[in-house]
Amino acid sequence: KLQLENFLTELTRLFQKCRTSGSVVITLKKYDGRTKPAPRKGHTESFEPADNKCLIRASEGKKKISTVVSTKEVIKFQMAYSNLLRAHMDGLKKKDKKSKSKKTKATQ
């Protein structure tokens, strides 16, 4: 796991590496601080997390990075993350508008 600033710089490097070809996969999920899987039924072990956290993972091919964001750091991380996404989303392909106009003419 990386610190937030290190995660964002590594994510920037992944985006730059994949600018021409390839893709970056980002996943987010709730994280309760466990490093082992939850026990099965029958083993009742109560585990209450201190506060809600979010686990963020990014991967590109063999390179994988992750970080945990706590509730205190969410707003700061969200702003930096959204700016990073806006800066690197320019490589997306635009939809072909000609096919839309043909479909609308056919339905009228």
Jmol script that loads the backbone (N, CA, C; Angstrom):
load data "model"
ATOM      1  N   LYS A   1       0.838  -1.188   0.000  1.00  0.00           N
ATOM      2  CA  LYS A   1       0.000   0.000   0.000  1.00  0.00           C
ATOM      3  C   LYS A   1       0.872   1.237   0.000  1.00  0.00           C
ATOM      4  N   LEU A   2       0.433   2.207  -0.798  1.00  0.00           N
ATOM      5  CA  LEU A   2       1.173   3.446  -0.917  1.00  0.00           C
ATOM      6  C   LEU A   2       0.473   4.556  -0.139  1.00  0.00           C
ATOM      7  N   GLN A   3       1.213   5.591   0.196  1.00  0.00           N
ATOM      8  CA  GLN A   3       0.610   6.788   0.762  1.00  0.00           C
ATOM      9  C   GLN A   3      -0.177   7.475  -0.346  1.00  0.00           C
ATOM     10  N   LEU A   4      -1.109   8.364   0.025  1.00  0.00           N
ATOM     11  CA  LEU A   4      -1.986   8.986  -0.974  1.00  0.00           C
ATOM     12  C   LEU A   4      -1.210   9.746  -2.052  1.00  0.00           C
ATOM     13  N   GLU A   5      -0.237  10.552  -1.644  1.00  0.00           N
ATOM     14  CA  GLU A   5       0.521  11.339  -2.627  1.00  0.00           C
ATOM     15  C   GLU A   5       1.310  10.416  -3.560  1.00  0.00           C
ATOM     16  N   ASN A   6       1.923   9.387  -2.996  1.00  0.00           N
ATOM     17  CA  ASN A   6       2.675   8.435  -3.815  1.00  0.00           C
ATOM     18  C   ASN A   6       1.755   7.683  -4.766  1.00  0.00           C
ATOM     19  N   PHE A   7       0.565   7.324  -4.285  1.00  0.00           N
ATOM     20  CA  PHE A   7      -0.407   6.627  -5.127  1.00  0.00           C
ATOM     21  C   PHE A   7      -0.789   7.497  -6.323  1.00  0.00           C
ATOM     22  N   LEU A   8      -1.051   8.769  -6.069  1.00  0.00           N
ATOM     23  CA  LEU A   8      -1.455   9.664  -7.153  1.00  0.00           C
ATOM     24  C   LEU A   8      -0.325   9.866  -8.170  1.00  0.00           C
ATOM     25  N   THR A   9       0.913   9.949  -7.703  1.00  0.00           N
ATOM     26  CA  THR A   9       2.024  10.100  -8.657  1.00  0.00           C
ATOM     27  C   THR A   9       2.231   8.821  -9.467  1.00  0.00           C
ATOM     28  N   GLU A  10       2.100   7.670  -8.823  1.00  0.00           N
ATOM     29  CA  GLU A  10       2.226   6.394  -9.553  1.00  0.00           C
ATOM     30  C   GLU A  10       1.077   6.227 -10.549  1.00  0.00           C
ATOM     31  N   LEU A  11      -0.128   6.658 -10.153  1.00  0.00           N
ATOM     32  CA  LEU A  11      -1.281   6.582 -11.050  1.00  0.00           C
ATOM     33  C   LEU A  11      -1.061   7.480 -12.263  1.00  0.00           C
ATOM     34  N   THR A  12      -0.480   8.636 -12.050  1.00  0.00           N
ATOM     35  CA  THR A  12      -0.145   9.530 -13.160  1.00  0.00           C
ATOM     36  C   THR A  12       0.826   8.847 -14.117  1.00  0.00           C
ATOM     37  N   ARG A  13       1.815   8.151 -13.562  1.00  0.00           N
ATOM     38  CA  ARG A  13       2.774   7.424 -14.412  1.00  0.00           C
ATOM     39  C   ARG A  13       2.085   6.320 -15.208  1.00  0.00           C
ATOM     40  N   LEU A  14       1.151   5.618 -14.562  1.00  0.00           N
ATOM     41  CA  LEU A  14       0.421   4.558 -15.280  1.00  0.00           C
ATOM     42  C   LEU A  14      -0.374   5.148 -16.438  1.00  0.00           C
ATOM     43  N   PHE A  15      -1.058   6.279 -16.181  1.00  0.00           N
ATOM     44  CA  PHE A  15      -1.842   6.921 -17.248  1.00  0.00           C
ATOM     45  C   PHE A  15      -0.934   7.361 -18.393  1.00  0.00           C
ATOM     46  N   GLN A  16       0.212   7.923 -18.081  1.00  0.00           N
ATOM     47  CA  GLN A  16       1.126   8.383 -19.129  1.00  0.00           C
ATOM     48  C   GLN A  16       1.679   7.209 -19.925  1.00  0.00           C
ATOM     49  N   LYS A  17       1.951   6.101 -19.247  1.00  0.00           N
ATOM     50  CA  LYS A  17       2.467   4.903 -19.918  1.00  0.00           C
ATOM     51  C   LYS A  17       1.430   4.338 -20.888  1.00  0.00           C
ATOM     52  N   CYS A  18       0.161   4.420 -20.528  1.00  0.00           N
ATOM     53  CA  CYS A  18      -0.911   3.839 -21.346  1.00  0.00           C
ATOM     54  C   CYS A  18      -1.567   4.849 -22.277  1.00  0.00           C
ATOM     55  N   ARG A  19      -0.968   6.007 -22.449  1.00  0.00           N
ATOM     56  CA  ARG A  19      -1.601   7.039 -23.274  1.00  0.00           C
ATOM     57  C   ARG A  19      -1.797   6.571 -24.714  1.00  0.00           C
ATOM     58  N   THR A  20      -0.803   5.917 -25.296  1.00  0.00           N
ATOM     59  CA  THR A  20      -0.916   5.508 -26.698  1.00  0.00           C
ATOM     60  C   THR A  20      -1.637   4.169 -26.841  1.00  0.00           C
ATOM     61  N   SER A  21      -1.307   3.199 -25.994  1.00  0.00           N
ATOM     62  CA  SER A  21      -1.995   1.914 -26.070  1.00  0.00           C
ATOM     63  C   SER A  21      -2.020   1.281 -24.690  1.00  0.00           C
ATOM     64  N   GLY A  22      -3.040   0.465 -24.457  1.00  0.00           N
ATOM     65  CA  GLY A  22      -3.188  -0.182 -23.158  1.00  0.00           C
ATOM     66  C   GLY A  22      -4.289   0.481 -22.356  1.00  0.00           C
ATOM     67  N   SER A  23      -4.538  -0.045 -21.169  1.00  0.00           N
ATOM     68  CA  SER A  23      -5.584   0.520 -20.329  1.00  0.00           C
ATOM     69  C   SER A  23      -5.209   0.374 -18.860  1.00  0.00           C
ATOM     70  N   VAL A  24      -5.788   1.250 -18.046  1.00  0.00           N
ATOM     71  CA  VAL A  24      -5.595   1.231 -16.606  1.00  0.00           C
ATOM     72  C   VAL A  24      -6.933   0.852 -15.981  1.00  0.00           C
ATOM     73  N   VAL A  25      -6.922  -0.148 -15.108  1.00  0.00           N
ATOM     74  CA  VAL A  25      -8.146  -0.585 -14.427  1.00  0.00           C
ATOM     75  C   VAL A  25      -8.095  -0.076 -12.997  1.00  0.00           C
ATOM     76  N   ILE A  26      -9.148   0.636 -12.586  1.00  0.00           N
ATOM     77  CA  ILE A  26      -9.216   1.192 -11.237  1.00  0.00           C
ATOM     78  C   ILE A  26     -10.432   0.602 -10.541  1.00  0.00           C
ATOM     79  N   THR A  27     -10.231   0.098  -9.329  1.00  0.00           N
ATOM     80  CA  THR A  27     -11.346  -0.431  -8.547  1.00  0.00           C
ATOM     81  C   THR A  27     -11.369   0.240  -7.187  1.00  0.00           C
ATOM     82  N   LEU A  28     -12.575   0.435  -6.670  1.00  0.00           N
ATOM     83  CA  LEU A  28     -12.767   1.012  -5.345  1.00  0.00           C
ATOM     84  C   LEU A  28     -13.690   0.094  -4.564  1.00  0.00           C
ATOM     85  N   LYS A  29     -13.396  -0.108  -3.290  1.00  0.00           N
ATOM     86  CA  LYS A  29     -14.303  -0.885  -2.461  1.00  0.00           C
ATOM     87  C   LYS A  29     -14.144  -0.505  -0.997  1.00  0.00           C
ATOM     88  N   LYS A  30     -15.165  -0.798  -0.229  1.00  0.00           N
ATOM     89  CA  LYS A  30     -15.125  -0.506   1.196  1.00  0.00           C
ATOM     90  C   LYS A  30     -14.081  -1.402   1.849  1.00  0.00           C
ATOM     91  N   TYR A  31     -13.327  -0.822   2.770  1.00  0.00           N
ATOM     92  CA  TYR A  31     -12.239  -1.552   3.419  1.00  0.00           C
ATOM     93  C   TYR A  31     -12.400  -1.428   4.926  1.00  0.00           C
ATOM     94  N   ASP A  32     -12.442  -2.564   5.601  1.00  0.00           N
ATOM     95  CA  ASP A  32     -12.656  -2.536   7.051  1.00  0.00           C
ATOM     96  C   ASP A  32     -11.381  -2.763   7.852  1.00  0.00           C
ATOM     97  N   GLY A  33     -10.242  -2.858   7.195  1.00  0.00           N
ATOM     98  CA  GLY A  33      -8.986  -3.001   7.901  1.00  0.00           C
ATOM     99  C   GLY A  33      -8.532  -4.441   8.082  1.00  0.00           C
ATOM    100  N   ARG A  34      -9.327  -5.388   7.639  1.00  0.00           N
ATOM    101  CA  ARG A  34      -8.946  -6.797   7.783  1.00  0.00           C
ATOM    102  C   ARG A  34      -7.902  -7.179   6.761  1.00  0.00           C
ATOM    103  N   THR A  35      -6.991  -8.025   7.173  1.00  0.00           N
ATOM    104  CA  THR A  35      -6.016  -8.569   6.228  1.00  0.00           C
ATOM    105  C   THR A  35      -6.286 -10.042   5.971  1.00  0.00           C
ATOM    106  N   LYS A  36      -7.163 -10.640   6.793  1.00  0.00           N
ATOM    107  CA  LYS A  36      -7.540 -12.044   6.619  1.00  0.00           C
ATOM    108  C   LYS A  36      -9.015 -12.101   6.251  1.00  0.00           C
ATOM    109  N   PRO A  37      -9.451 -13.158   5.573  1.00  0.00           N
ATOM    110  CA  PRO A  37     -10.858 -13.258   5.208  1.00  0.00           C
ATOM    111  C   PRO A  37     -11.750 -13.392   6.440  1.00  0.00           C
ATOM    112  N   ALA A  38     -13.008 -13.008   6.270  1.00  0.00           N
ATOM    113  CA  ALA A  38     -13.966 -13.082   7.377  1.00  0.00           C
ATOM    114  C   ALA A  38     -14.218 -14.544   7.742  1.00  0.00           C
ATOM    115  N   PRO A  39     -14.391 -14.854   9.022  1.00  0.00           N
ATOM    116  CA  PRO A  39     -14.652 -16.243   9.417  1.00  0.00           C
ATOM    117  C   PRO A  39     -16.017 -16.718   8.913  1.00  0.00           C
ATOM    118  N   ARG A  40     -16.130 -18.025   8.733  1.00  0.00           N
ATOM    119  CA  ARG A  40     -17.385 -18.594   8.244  1.00  0.00           C
ATOM    120  C   ARG A  40     -18.423 -18.641   9.354  1.00  0.00           C
ATOM    121  N   LYS A  41     -19.635 -19.049   8.970  1.00  0.00           N
ATOM    122  CA  LYS A  41     -20.716 -19.192   9.961  1.00  0.00           C
ATOM    123  C   LYS A  41     -20.298 -20.195  11.023  1.00  0.00           C
ATOM    124  N   GLY A  42     -20.724 -19.972  12.234  1.00  0.00           N
ATOM    125  CA  GLY A  42     -20.342 -20.870  13.307  1.00  0.00           C
ATOM    126  C   GLY A  42     -19.242 -20.267  14.156  1.00  0.00           C
ATOM    127  N   HIS A  43     -18.322 -19.558  13.522  1.00  0.00           N
ATOM    128  CA  HIS A  43     -17.283 -18.849  14.263  1.00  0.00           C
ATOM    129  C   HIS A  43     -17.740 -17.405  14.410  1.00  0.00           C
ATOM    130  N   THR A  44     -18.282 -17.086  15.553  1.00  0.00           N
ATOM    131  CA  THR A  44     -18.773 -15.734  15.755  1.00  0.00           C
ATOM    132  C   THR A  44     -17.674 -14.890  16.381  1.00  0.00           C
ATOM    133  N   GLU A  45     -17.125 -14.027  15.566  1.00  0.00           N
ATOM    134  CA  GLU A  45     -16.093 -13.124  16.030  1.00  0.00           C
ATOM    135  C   GLU A  45     -16.492 -11.726  15.575  1.00  0.00           C
ATOM    136  N   SER A  46     -16.882 -10.902  16.534  1.00  0.00           N
ATOM    137  CA  SER A  46     -17.351  -9.566  16.167  1.00  0.00           C
ATOM    138  C   SER A  46     -16.152  -8.673  15.862  1.00  0.00           C
ATOM    139  N   PHE A  47     -16.249  -7.984  14.740  1.00  0.00           N
ATOM    140  CA  PHE A  47     -15.175  -7.086  14.316  1.00  0.00           C
ATOM    141  C   PHE A  47     -15.821  -5.782  13.881  1.00  0.00           C
ATOM    142  N   GLU A  48     -15.593  -4.733  14.618  1.00  0.00           N
ATOM    143  CA  GLU A  48     -16.148  -3.426  14.276  1.00  0.00           C
ATOM    144  C   GLU A  48     -15.007  -2.501  13.846  1.00  0.00           C
ATOM    145  N   PRO A  49     -15.035  -2.024  12.611  1.00  0.00           N
ATOM    146  CA  PRO A  49     -13.985  -1.111  12.180  1.00  0.00           C
ATOM    147  C   PRO A  49     -14.104   0.229  12.901  1.00  0.00           C
ATOM    148  N   ALA A  50     -12.974   0.868  13.125  1.00  0.00           N
ATOM    149  CA  ALA A  50     -12.968   2.154  13.827  1.00  0.00           C
ATOM    150  C   ALA A  50     -13.656   3.238  12.995  1.00  0.00           C
ATOM    151  N   ASP A  51     -13.363   3.308  11.710  1.00  0.00           N
ATOM    152  CA  ASP A  51     -14.041   4.251  10.819  1.00  0.00           C
ATOM    153  C   ASP A  51     -14.069   3.657   9.417  1.00  0.00           C
ATOM    154  N   ASN A  52     -14.917   4.217   8.575  1.00  0.00           N
ATOM    155  CA  ASN A  52     -15.045   3.706   7.215  1.00  0.00           C
ATOM    156  C   ASN A  52     -13.829   4.108   6.390  1.00  0.00           C
ATOM    157  N   LYS A  53     -13.328   3.152   5.624  1.00  0.00           N
ATOM    158  CA  LYS A  53     -12.189   3.401   4.745  1.00  0.00           C
ATOM    159  C   LYS A  53     -12.518   2.871   3.362  1.00  0.00           C
ATOM    160  N   CYS A  54     -11.765   3.339   2.390  1.00  0.00           N
ATOM    161  CA  CYS A  54     -11.959   2.923   1.006  1.00  0.00           C
ATOM    162  C   CYS A  54     -10.635   2.405   0.459  1.00  0.00           C
ATOM    163  N   LEU A  55     -10.660   1.210  -0.101  1.00  0.00           N
ATOM    164  CA  LEU A  55      -9.476   0.622  -0.717  1.00  0.00           C
ATOM    165  C   LEU A  55      -9.530   0.914  -2.213  1.00  0.00           C
ATOM    166  N   ILE A  56      -8.476   1.514  -2.731  1.00  0.00           N
ATOM    167  CA  ILE A  56      -8.418   1.872  -4.146  1.00  0.00           C
ATOM    168  C   ILE A  56      -7.243   1.140  -4.769  1.00  0.00           C
ATOM    169  N   ARG A  57      -7.537   0.414  -5.845  1.00  0.00           N
ATOM    170  CA  ARG A  57      -6.502  -0.335  -6.555  1.00  0.00           C
ATOM    171  C   ARG A  57      -6.461   0.125  -8.000  1.00  0.00           C
ATOM    172  N   ALA A  58      -5.270   0.169  -8.554  1.00  0.00           N
ATOM    173  CA  ALA A  58      -5.098   0.484  -9.975  1.00  0.00           C
ATOM    174  C   ALA A  58      -4.104  -0.505 -10.544  1.00  0.00           C
ATOM    175  N   SER A  59      -4.405  -1.004 -11.735  1.00  0.00           N
ATOM    176  CA  SER A  59      -3.483  -1.955 -12.349  1.00  0.00           C
ATOM    177  C   SER A  59      -3.406  -1.723 -13.851  1.00  0.00           C
ATOM    178  N   GLU A  60      -2.222  -2.024 -14.377  1.00  0.00           N
ATOM    179  CA  GLU A  60      -1.968  -1.948 -15.810  1.00  0.00           C
ATOM    180  C   GLU A  60      -1.014  -3.087 -16.108  1.00  0.00           C
ATOM    181  N   GLY A  61      -1.510  -4.127 -16.735  1.00  0.00           N
ATOM    182  CA  GLY A  61      -0.666  -5.281 -17.027  1.00  0.00           C
ATOM    183  C   GLY A  61      -0.171  -5.922 -15.739  1.00  0.00           C
ATOM    184  N   LYS A  62       1.134  -5.959 -15.538  1.00  0.00           N
ATOM    185  CA  LYS A  62       1.701  -6.567 -14.334  1.00  0.00           C
ATOM    186  C   LYS A  62       1.868  -5.575 -13.193  1.00  0.00           C
ATOM    187  N   LYS A  63       1.816  -4.286 -13.481  1.00  0.00           N
ATOM    188  CA  LYS A  63       2.023  -3.246 -12.467  1.00  0.00           C
ATOM    189  C   LYS A  63       0.729  -3.013 -11.693  1.00  0.00           C
ATOM    190  N   LYS A  64       0.792  -3.172 -10.370  1.00  0.00           N
ATOM    191  CA  LYS A  64      -0.396  -2.979  -9.520  1.00  0.00           C
ATOM    192  C   LYS A  64      -0.035  -2.052  -8.364  1.00  0.00           C
ATOM    193  N   ILE A  65      -0.929  -1.092  -8.077  1.00  0.00           N
ATOM    194  CA  ILE A  65      -0.732  -0.209  -6.932  1.00  0.00           C
ATOM    195  C   ILE A  65      -2.036  -0.115  -6.157  1.00  0.00           C
ATOM    196  N   SER A  66      -1.947   0.193  -4.873  1.00  0.00           N
ATOM    197  CA  SER A  66      -3.154   0.333  -4.060  1.00  0.00           C
ATOM    198  C   SER A  66      -2.910   1.303  -2.922  1.00  0.00           C
ATOM    199  N   THR A  67      -4.003   1.837  -2.388  1.00  0.00           N
ATOM    200  CA  THR A  67      -3.944   2.726  -1.232  1.00  0.00           C
ATOM    201  C   THR A  67      -5.251   2.631  -0.469  1.00  0.00           C
ATOM    202  N   VAL A  68      -5.225   3.093   0.772  1.00  0.00           N
ATOM    203  CA  VAL A  68      -6.426   3.126   1.604  1.00  0.00           C
ATOM    204  C   VAL A  68      -6.687   4.579   1.966  1.00  0.00           C
ATOM    205  N   VAL A  69      -7.940   5.025   1.734  1.00  0.00           N
ATOM    206  CA  VAL A  69      -8.317   6.396   2.038  1.00  0.00           C
ATOM    207  C   VAL A  69      -9.263   6.377   3.232  1.00  0.00           C
ATOM    208  N   SER A  70      -8.912   7.128   4.278  1.00  0.00           N
ATOM    209  CA  SER A  70      -9.785   7.205   5.451  1.00  0.00           C
ATOM    210  C   SER A  70     -10.795   8.335   5.266  1.00  0.00           C
ATOM    211  N   THR A  71     -11.777   8.395   6.150  1.00  0.00           N
ATOM    212  CA  THR A  71     -12.835   9.400   6.026  1.00  0.00           C
ATOM    213  C   THR A  71     -12.298  10.815   6.144  1.00  0.00           C
ATOM    214  N   LYS A  72     -11.240  10.993   6.892  1.00  0.00           N
ATOM    215  CA  LYS A  72     -10.670  12.339   7.070  1.00  0.00           C
ATOM    216  C   LYS A  72     -10.039  12.851   5.780  1.00  0.00           C
ATOM    217  N   GLU A  73      -9.516  11.947   4.968  1.00  0.00           N
ATOM    218  CA  GLU A  73      -8.765  12.339   3.778  1.00  0.00           C
ATOM    219  C   GLU A  73      -9.575  12.273   2.491  1.00  0.00           C
ATOM    220  N   VAL A  74     -10.863  11.914   2.585  1.00  0.00           N
ATOM    221  CA  VAL A  74     -11.661  11.665   1.383  1.00  0.00           C
ATOM    222  C   VAL A  74     -11.769  12.894   0.497  1.00  0.00           C
ATOM    223  N   ILE A  75     -12.089  14.042   1.067  1.00  0.00           N
ATOM    224  CA  ILE A  75     -12.322  15.237   0.248  1.00  0.00           C
ATOM    225  C   ILE A  75     -11.044  15.655  -0.466  1.00  0.00           C
ATOM    226  N   LYS A  76      -9.932  15.652   0.235  1.00  0.00           N
ATOM    227  CA  LYS A  76      -8.647  16.024  -0.370  1.00  0.00           C
ATOM    228  C   LYS A  76      -8.288  15.045  -1.488  1.00  0.00           C
ATOM    229  N   PHE A  77      -8.466  13.749  -1.231  1.00  0.00           N
ATOM    230  CA  PHE A  77      -8.154  12.741  -2.240  1.00  0.00           C
ATOM    231  C   PHE A  77      -9.088  12.863  -3.437  1.00  0.00           C
ATOM    232  N   GLN A  78     -10.380  13.087  -3.174  1.00  0.00           N
ATOM    233  CA  GLN A  78     -11.370  13.184  -4.247  1.00  0.00           C
ATOM    234  C   GLN A  78     -11.029  14.321  -5.209  1.00  0.00           C
ATOM    235  N   MET A  79     -10.622  15.463  -4.657  1.00  0.00           N
ATOM    236  CA  MET A  79     -10.279  16.605  -5.511  1.00  0.00           C
ATOM    237  C   MET A  79      -9.049  16.280  -6.377  1.00  0.00           C
ATOM    238  N   ALA A  80      -8.014  15.726  -5.767  1.00  0.00           N
ATOM    239  CA  ALA A  80      -6.799  15.403  -6.515  1.00  0.00           C
ATOM    240  C   ALA A  80      -7.067  14.316  -7.555  1.00  0.00           C
ATOM    241  N   TYR A  81      -7.860  13.312  -7.174  1.00  0.00           N
ATOM    242  CA  TYR A  81      -8.181  12.193  -8.060  1.00  0.00           C
ATOM    243  C   TYR A  81      -9.002  12.663  -9.256  1.00  0.00           C
ATOM    244  N   SER A  82      -9.997  13.525  -9.022  1.00  0.00           N
ATOM    245  CA  SER A  82     -10.836  14.002 -10.126  1.00  0.00           C
ATOM    246  C   SER A  82     -10.024  14.869 -11.089  1.00  0.00           C
ATOM    247  N   ASN A  83      -9.113  15.691 -10.550  1.00  0.00           N
ATOM    248  CA  ASN A  83      -8.246  16.494 -11.432  1.00  0.00           C
ATOM    249  C   ASN A  83      -7.353  15.594 -12.276  1.00  0.00           C
ATOM    250  N   LEU A  84      -6.846  14.535 -11.669  1.00  0.00           N
ATOM    251  CA  LEU A  84      -5.995  13.580 -12.376  1.00  0.00           C
ATOM    252  C   LEU A  84      -6.769  12.883 -13.498  1.00  0.00           C
ATOM    253  N   LEU A  85      -7.994  12.472 -13.212  1.00  0.00           N
ATOM    254  CA  LEU A  85      -8.809  11.819 -14.237  1.00  0.00           C
ATOM    255  C   LEU A  85      -9.130  12.772 -15.385  1.00  0.00           C
ATOM    256  N   ARG A  86      -9.508  14.007 -15.050  1.00  0.00           N
ATOM    257  CA  ARG A  86      -9.812  14.981 -16.101  1.00  0.00           C
ATOM    258  C   ARG A  86      -8.607  15.223 -17.007  1.00  0.00           C
ATOM    259  N   ALA A  87      -7.427  15.266 -16.409  1.00  0.00           N
ATOM    260  CA  ALA A  87      -6.220  15.543 -17.181  1.00  0.00           C
ATOM    261  C   ALA A  87      -5.865  14.404 -18.124  1.00  0.00           C
ATOM    262  N   HIS A  88      -6.222  13.163 -17.768  1.00  0.00           N
ATOM    263  CA  HIS A  88      -5.794  12.011 -18.566  1.00  0.00           C
ATOM    264  C   HIS A  88      -6.928  11.317 -19.313  1.00  0.00           C
ATOM    265  N   MET A  89      -8.113  11.908 -19.358  1.00  0.00           N
ATOM    266  CA  MET A  89      -9.225  11.297 -20.079  1.00  0.00           C
ATOM    267  C   MET A  89      -9.318  11.771 -21.528  1.00  0.00           C
ATOM    268  N   ASP A  90      -8.283  12.445 -22.026  1.00  0.00           N
ATOM    269  CA  ASP A  90      -8.352  12.969 -23.382  1.00  0.00           C
ATOM    270  C   ASP A  90      -8.070  11.921 -24.447  1.00  0.00           C
ATOM    271  N   GLY A  91      -7.667  10.733 -24.070  1.00  0.00           N
ATOM    272  CA  GLY A  91      -7.367   9.683 -25.037  1.00  0.00           C
ATOM    273  C   GLY A  91      -8.570   8.843 -25.428  1.00  0.00           C
ATOM    274  N   LEU A  92      -9.748   9.189 -24.918  1.00  0.00           N
ATOM    275  CA  LEU A  92     -10.944   8.407 -25.227  1.00  0.00           C
ATOM    276  C   LEU A  92     -11.376   8.642 -26.668  1.00  0.00           C
ATOM    277  N   LYS A  93     -11.927   7.607 -27.288  1.00  0.00           N
ATOM    278  CA  LYS A  93     -12.388   7.721 -28.663  1.00  0.00           C
ATOM    279  C   LYS A  93     -13.794   8.321 -28.677  1.00  0.00           C
ATOM    280  N   LYS A  94     -14.037   9.204 -29.649  1.00  0.00           N
ATOM    281  CA  LYS A  94     -15.346   9.831 -29.759  1.00  0.00           C
ATOM    282  C   LYS A  94     -16.273   8.938 -30.573  1.00  0.00           C
ATOM    283  N   LYS A  95     -17.572   8.989 -30.249  1.00  0.00           N
ATOM    284  CA  LYS A  95     -18.552   8.186 -30.973  1.00  0.00           C
ATOM    285  C   LYS A  95     -18.786   8.757 -32.361  1.00  0.00           C
ATOM    286  N   ASP A  96     -19.152   7.878 -33.275  1.00  0.00           N
ATOM    287  CA  ASP A  96     -19.439   8.283 -34.638  1.00  0.00           C
ATOM    288  C   ASP A  96     -20.841   8.869 -34.693  1.00  0.00           C
ATOM    289  N   LYS A  97     -20.955  10.150 -35.025  1.00  0.00           N
ATOM    290  CA  LYS A  97     -22.261  10.821 -35.017  1.00  0.00           C
ATOM    291  C   LYS A  97     -23.096  10.472 -36.244  1.00  0.00           C
ATOM    292  N   LYS A  98     -22.492   9.989 -37.312  1.00  0.00           N
ATOM    293  CA  LYS A  98     -23.224   9.650 -38.530  1.00  0.00           C
ATOM    294  C   LYS A  98     -24.199   8.512 -38.277  1.00  0.00           C
ATOM    295  N   SER A  99     -23.792   7.533 -37.478  1.00  0.00           N
ATOM    296  CA  SER A  99     -24.667   6.380 -37.238  1.00  0.00           C
ATOM    297  C   SER A  99     -25.903   6.797 -36.437  1.00  0.00           C
ATOM    298  N   LYS A 100     -25.786   7.796 -35.579  1.00  0.00           N
ATOM    299  CA  LYS A 100     -26.940   8.263 -34.809  1.00  0.00           C
ATOM    300  C   LYS A 100     -27.957   8.934 -35.715  1.00  0.00           C
ATOM    301  N   SER A 101     -27.497   9.752 -36.649  1.00  0.00           N
ATOM    302  CA  SER A 101     -28.418  10.470 -37.526  1.00  0.00           C
ATOM    303  C   SER A 101     -29.184   9.507 -38.440  1.00  0.00           C
ATOM    304  N   LYS A 102     -28.557   8.416 -38.861  1.00  0.00           N
ATOM    305  CA  LYS A 102     -29.238   7.421 -39.686  1.00  0.00           C
ATOM    306  C   LYS A 102     -30.334   6.723 -38.895  1.00  0.00           C
ATOM    307  N   LYS A 103     -30.067   6.420 -37.623  1.00  0.00           N
ATOM    308  CA  LYS A 103     -31.063   5.746 -36.789  1.00  0.00           C
ATOM    309  C   LYS A 103     -32.257   6.644 -36.552  1.00  0.00           C
ATOM    310  N   THR A 104     -32.047   7.929 -36.315  1.00  0.00           N
ATOM    311  CA  THR A 104     -33.167   8.839 -36.047  1.00  0.00           C
ATOM    312  C   THR A 104     -34.015   9.036 -37.301  1.00  0.00           C
ATOM    313  N   LYS A 105     -33.399   9.062 -38.483  1.00  0.00           N
ATOM    314  CA  LYS A 105     -34.164   9.192 -39.724  1.00  0.00           C
ATOM    315  C   LYS A 105     -35.004   7.946 -39.991  1.00  0.00           C
ATOM    316  N   ALA A 106     -34.502   6.798 -39.640  1.00  0.00           N
ATOM    317  CA  ALA A 106     -35.227   5.538 -39.865  1.00  0.00           C
ATOM    318  C   ALA A 106     -36.437   5.440 -38.960  1.00  0.00           C
ATOM    319  N   THR A 107     -36.389   5.990 -37.770  1.00  0.00           N
ATOM    320  CA  THR A 107     -37.526   5.865 -36.853  1.00  0.00           C
ATOM    321  C   THR A 107     -38.588   6.908 -37.119  1.00  0.00           C
ATOM    322  N   GLN A 108     -38.287   7.994 -37.855  1.00  0.00           N
ATOM    323  CA  GLN A 108     -39.282   9.043 -38.097  1.00  0.00           C
ATOM    324  C   GLN A 108     -40.217   8.700 -39.226  1.00  0.00           C
TER     325      GLN A 108
END
end "model"
wireframe off; spacefill off
backbone 0.3
color backbone group
